[in-house]
């Protein structure tokens, strides 16, 4: 489900989910840089948003890992 989301074709993340924890990683490419030559904030917030979504779902029993 997660990796099949269309937005992930651009970001190319990987994820590991366990009880109460999630780890999201991605390779930051030059196409993800802002005008000053560093990673755009959307990269950081995408990882934070994705990692924060899964642990509560696992703990609530609505998603199993």
C-alpha positions in Angstrom: 0.0 0.0 0.0 2.6 2.6 1.1 5.2 2.0 -1.6 2.5 1.9 -4.3 1.4 5.5 -3.6 2.0 7.6 -6.7 4.0 10.3 -4.7 6.5 7.7 -3.8 7.6 7.3 -7.4 9.3 10.7 -7.0 10.7 10.4 -3.5 11.6 6.7 -3.7 11.4 6.0 0.0 11.8 2.7 1.9 10.1 2.0 5.2 10.4 -0.4 8.1 7.5 -0.6 10.5 7.3 -2.5 13.8 5.2 -2.2 16.9 5.2 1.5 17.8 8.1 2.4 15.5 8.7 3.3 11.9 11.9 4.1 10.0 11.7 5.9 6.7 14.7 6.5 4.5 15.3 7.9 1.1 18.2 9.0 -1.1 18.1 12.8 -1.5 18.8 13.5 -5.2 19.7 16.9 -6.8 16.2 17.0 -8.2 15.0 17.5 -4.6 17.2 20.6 -3.9 15.8 24.1 -3.5 17.4 27.1 -5.1 20.1 27.4 -2.5 21.4 23.9 -3.3 20.2 21.9 -0.3 17.3 19.4 0.3 13.9 21.0 0.0 11.9 21.0 3.2 9.3 18.8 1.6 11.8 15.9 1.7 12.1 16.3 5.5 8.4 16.7 6.1 7.6 13.8 3.8 9.7 11.5 5.9 8.4 12.9 9.2 4.8 12.6 8.0 5.2 9.0 6.8 7.1 7.9 9.9 4.6 9.5 12.2 1.6 7.9 10.5 2.4 4.2 11.0 3.2 3.6 14.7 -0.1 4.7 16.0 -1.9 2.6 13.4 0.1 -0.4 14.5 -0.6 0.2 18.2 -4.3 0.7 17.6 -4.5 -2.7 15.9 -5.7 -1.2 12.6 -2.5 -2.2 10.8 -0.3 -5.2 11.4 3.4 -5.3 10.5 
